[in-house]
């Protein structure tokens, strides 16, 4: 299979800190096996930007929406290219971005306030406009401009340095395929349970066993301590690395996305979408 490629899996947050860092798994992928190497904790955006600037060759899977729904972009009047509307978004401060999305949905009828991309519908993920709960809209606001400014290659969005490839990942779609609807994490200490830990252990077993190999097409070697975090940030980062490695293995086939992928919206790297 030839030489090994460095793979990063990143569980992102819109407000990194020592208490809640951006969690990163670094691994090596030779086409047959993805082998865990190290767990990195990035406490601020400077550290994240430094990782993006790391010379290649590497591929990364990151758990946040890189794009917004075409319906939103067209209706709100942003430029009709990914780089164009990301630059537009980066002209806002955080409060201004939040206000723009709130203003957009204010007078729209129920059911037509939050839109989804095609990949969100297929993976049952929430709208990238979401600002509360799990604020993936703010993750987009903080993450997408940094991807654009870093010059990395974003296969479904923007041509960049092809020795540094970044793919959108989503651990939830992989977890549901491997363990169904079982809850395996919670950031709230009061809601963390022994059953969730058992679910994380099962998820890691399935991912690194024959089931995971059957889904992704290669074996996965990772340590058991990745299940120790009740919030599952480390385990989610590992899944992001697996999805990135799968995308890399499909690099000659549009990184696993259909040729018709909407470059305004983007795509999530996982074989479950390829079958859709």
DAQUI-V551159 format. One record per helix or strand of 3 or more residues. SS is the DSSP state (~ for helix, > for strand). FROM is the first residue (numbers start at 0). TO is the last residue. If there is no record, write none. Layout:
<<SS & FROM & TO> <SS & FROM & TO>>
This chain:
<<> & 4 & 10> <> & 21 & 28> <> & 32 & 41> <~ & 44 & 51> <> & 57 & 61> <~ & 69 & 75> <~ & 81 & 89> <~ & 93 & 105> <~ & 117 & 122> <~ & 135 & 149> <> & 151 & 153> <> & 160 & 167> <~ & 170 & 178> <~ & 188 & 190> <~ & 193 & 207> <~ & 209 & 215> <> & 218 & 220> <~ & 223 & 226> <~ & 232 & 248> <~ & 250 & 255> <~ & 270 & 273>>
